[in-house]
Amino acid sequence: MTTVSSVAVSMAPMAVLTIFLLAIFVGFEVVSKVSTTLHTPLMSGANAIHGIILVGAIIVADKATSGLETTLSIIAVVLATINMVGGFVVTDRMLEMFKGKPKVKKEEVAK
């Protein structure tokens, strides 16, 4: 029985590059077809994925054995955190655009 790690190591670099390029193309095609009314829910879903990526980066940082691995994993944690927080800020700003202006009471208009 082969494990996932041995399969990944035995894959040819050209196959890995091909899968990477196809993933970029499919991701671009999917995201570019999303209507503007669905961008906010899509951003919320992306933020959830970024949270999972952050947890993965923390797990990798915990398993680091050398100085280089530790440095790279801490950089990954910092970048994933910035990406996730930035996504929530952008989503919050987008949701603010959908809120209506506060209604003015008739009593305040008379003053």
Beta strands, then each sheet from edge to edge (+ up, - down):
end
